[in-house]
Amino acid sequence: MKLDLDLLTRRAKIIQGIRAYFTARSYLEVETPLLSPYLIPEGSLEVFATVHHPPHAPTRPLYLAPSPELWMKRLLCSGAGRIFQIAKSFRNHEPESPLHQAEFSLLEWYTPGSDYLDSIPVLEGLLTALLNDLSLPSRLPWQNRILDLSVPFERLSMKEAFLQSAGLDLEALTDREDLARAARLLDLPLSAEDSWADIFHKIFLARVEPELPRLQALIVTDYPAAVTTTARTKAGTIYAERWELYLGGTEVANCYSEETDPARLAAFMAGEEARKQHALIPHACDHGLVEALLQLGCPDCSGVALGVDRLLMFLLNRPDLEGVNLFPLSAIMRGK
């Protein structure tokens, strides 16, 4: 392998810049386990499993964490305050595409006393600081085009995005059959097993996401609450307090006002655990997080997960994730 010294040094500088940014704002860097006997179930994710062979005890399955969320939330319940982490994360059965790797770097940060909208300026400040560290302009050369990262980032609600790109009013389509009829009028294939959330995603991926602005940083806000996550529901609406960052039409970060009600979190986990019965790698559910909420409570907070490798693609003007990793697993598996 030929050493890409430019990638080695610039990647290190960006990681150092992320740490410096959060440390200067009184966030505590934490380190949590990569292996766990249980996980927060997510129906759309497949995981990696291994087996622990202790010398004098029965074997036990362990799983590589797809994010550090379950441990960081325990720290929040214990009163850790503002925390962040850059963690290796693992997801199985990912699409074979330039935007996916089975192993990747994920930045997560949690801010007690804030909601999802409060985290947007934190994100904008982070990207501005990294551009300054690299002596890059806010209008960034990217794949023979110019990507505008000047702040404030453009914002677009999911309601507005569906109206503009698909001509659909989500608030008039809260019934599964109504949304299914709308999808069929868009010539999208459906199955009888598709839930409301499944149909929403099919419309979004086929008709809405391809039409999102590609040449400026975009925050898509207020996803439907029927797409179940650990995000808090926005009072009096059908939406969740959630946003995603898009760069060049690619999702790079995801933010929630975190659900802190034990009953609602338990209901979410039960639903996702049922969906995981058909997973390639079924795994034990992290019921201990609900217990932590019941015993200790969790402060109202926002949480952000940002794909470091995807961000590096844009900051370093590389076409894919292989181009920002020194030892990309996809290349190793091809024998390169």
N, C-alpha and C positions, 0 to 999 in steps of 0.2 A: 504494500500500500504506500502510495506517495503522500507524504505529509502535506496537508493544506495548512500552512502556517498562518495565512491570513484568517481562515476560519477559526483556527485554534485561538488566536489572540483576540479577535473581535467577539467571538462567542463568550470568552472569559470576561471581556470588558462589559458586555451587556449583563451578564449574570451579576458581576460586581456592582453594576449600576442599579440593578433591581434591589439588591440588598441595601445599598447605601440610601436609596430613595425611601424605603420603608423604615429603616433604622432611624433616619433623620426625623421621621414623623411619629416616633415613639411606638412603633410596632416591634414586638418581640419575635425574633426568628425562633421557630421551634423545629424539632425533628421527631417524626413519629414512625411507627413500624411500617415496613413494606409487606410483611407477612401477617396474616390475621386468621383466626379460626372462624370468623364470621364477617359479614359485609352488610352495608346498607343495600338492600335489593333494588336493582334498577332493571325493569323488564327489557329495556332495549340494549343492555350491555351483556356481553359474554366475558367470562373471567378465566384466568389461569389457575389451575389447581396443582398442588404438590402434596407430598405426604411427609409428615414428621415421624421419624423412627427413634423415639427415645430408648435408651438401652434397657430400662427396667419397667417399661409401661407400655400399654397398647398404642399402636399407631393411631395417628389422628390427621385428618385432612387439614391443610392450610391453603390459603388463597392469597395471590398477589393483589394488592389493593389497586383498584382502578382510579382512586384518588385518595388523598389523605383526610377526607372529610370526616369519617367516623371518629378518628382520634382527635382531630382539631376541635370538634364539637364537644368532646369530653373536656378538653382544656377550657373551653368557653364556660361550660357548666361549673368548672372548678374555680372560676374567677381569674383566668389568665389575662383578660383584657384584650387589647389589640394584638393580633398575632398574624404571622405570615410564614409561608414555607415554600421552598422550591423542591418538589419531590419527584422522583422517578415514579411513573404510574404505568399500569399495564392493562391492556384490553385485548381480548381474544376475538377471533372471527371478525376482525376489522376489514373493511373493503380494501381490495388491492388497488390503491390509488396514490397519486403523488401527495395527498393530504393526510394519509394515515400511516402510522407505525404502531406495531404491537407494544413497543416500549417508547415512552416519550416523557418529556419534562413538563410538569404542571406547576404553575404558580397559583397558590390559594392564599387569600387574605380575608380576615374577618374583622369587622369594625363594630364593636358594641356601641349602642346609642345612636345608630344610624340606620337609614333604610336604603333601598336599592338606588334611589335617585341621588342620595348623598355620595354613593360610590362612583358616580360618573366623573365628577371633578378629580377624584383620586386617580382614576384610570387616565384621564386626559393629562394630568400632571406627570404620571409615570412615563407615558410615551413622549411627552415634551422633554423630560429630563434625559431619556435615553437618546433622543435625537441630538440633544446638546452634547452629551458625552461622546457621541460618535462624530461630532461636527457635521451633522447632516441637516439639510433644510427641511422645513415642514412640508414642502411640496417635493416629494421623494421620487426619484427615478425608480420605476418598477416595470420590468418586462416591456421595455420600449414605450412605456406610457408614464404618466405622472400621477402619483397617488397623493392626494391632499390629506395630510395629517394635522392641519392647523386646527386650533381649538377656538370655540367649542365645536365638538363633533356634531354632525347632522343627526337629528332624532326623527324617528318615524314610528308611530304606534302600529301594532299588528292590525288593528282595525283599519287604519289608513292604508296599510300595505295591501290588504285584501281588497279594499275598495278600488284602489288604483290599478292593481295588476290583474285581478280576477273579476272585478265588478260585483263582489259579494259583500254583504253586510253581515258580519259574524253575529251581531246581536239579534238578527232576525233568523238565524240558522242554528239555534241552540239545540233543536231536536235532531237526533241522529238521522232520521229519514229525510228531513228537509235538507240537511247538508249532503246526504247521499244523492239526492236528486240534482242538486247544484253541481256536484262532481261529475255526474253522468252527462250533464249538459256541456261540460268541459271536455268530454270524451276521455275521462279517466277511468281505468278499469278498477272495479271494486269487487270484494268478496263478501259473502253473507256474514263472515266472522269479523269484518272490519268494525271497530268501535268508532265513536265520534272522533276521538283523538287520532285514530289511524287515518280516517278520511281527511281530517284537517292536515295531517302531515303530507298526504299525497297531493293535496291541492297546493300546499305551501311549496313543496319541493319541485313540482312540475310547472306551476304557474306564477308563483310569487317570488320565491328566492332568486330565480334567474333574472328577474326584473329589478332587483334591488340595485341602487347606485353602486358602481364598482370603483369609481375613481376618487372617492373620499371616505374617510372614516365615518361609519354609520352605526348608530345605536338604535336597535329595534326593541321597542318597549312593549310591556303589557301583553304577554302571551295569554291565551285563554286558560282559565283555571281548570278546565276539563282535561287539559294536557297535564296530568298529575306529576308534581315534583314536590320538593320540600320547600317551595316558595309559599309565602303567606298570600292569601287571597286579598285582593284590593276591595276594601269595604264598599258594599252597594253596587258591585259590578260583577261581570262574568269573567274578569281578568285576574291574573296573578301579578304580584309585584316582582317582575322579572324583566331583565333586558339581556340582549346579546350584542356583542361588538362584531361588526362585519368589516373586513378589509379586503378590497378587491373581490367582493362577492363571497368571501370565505369567512365562516364563523371562527372567531379567535378567542372570545371570552364570553362567559355566562355569569350572570349575577342574579341573586335572589335577596329579597327581604326574607330572612330565614323563619320558617315555621317553628315556633317555640311552645306551642300548645301540645302537651303530651298525648291527648286523645286524638287530635287531628294527625299527629305524626304517626301514632300507632295505626290509625286507619290507612294512611298512605302505605306503611310498610306491609300491612296485611294484604292490600291489593297487589302490591308489587311482588310479594312473596308468592301469591297465587299464580301470577304470570310466570314466575321463574320455575314453576313445576315442569315447564316444557323447554327449559334452557338446555343447551349442550352440556353445561357444567352447573348443575344445581348446587347451591351452597346454603350454609346456615345464615339465618337473618340476625342482624345486630339488634336484638331486643334490649340489650343493655343500655343503648342510647336513650330509649324511652324511660327506662328506670332512672337514668341520670337526670333526665328532665323532671321526673316526679320527685326525686329526692333533693336535688340541688337547684333545679330551675336553670334557665338560660336567659341571659339578657337579650332584649330586642337587639338585633344586629343585622347587618348585611354581609353577605359572603360572595366573593368573586373567585372564579376559577378561570385562569388564562393559560392557553396553550403556548408555552414558551417557544417551542420549535416553530409553530406557525407564525408567531410574531417575528422570529428571526428571519423567516423567508422574506418578509417585506422589508425589514430593516437592512438586510444584507443583499437584497435583490437576487435571491436564488429562486429557481422555478419550482422546487419541491422540497419535501422534508429530508430526503437523502442529502440534499445540498447543504444542510445546516447541521448535520450530525457527522462526527468523525468516524463512527462505527455503526451506520444504520443497519438494523437487523434485516431489513428487506434485501440489502446488498450482500450482507454476510450469507444469507440463505441462498442467494444465487451464486455463491462461491467467489464473490468479488471483494 
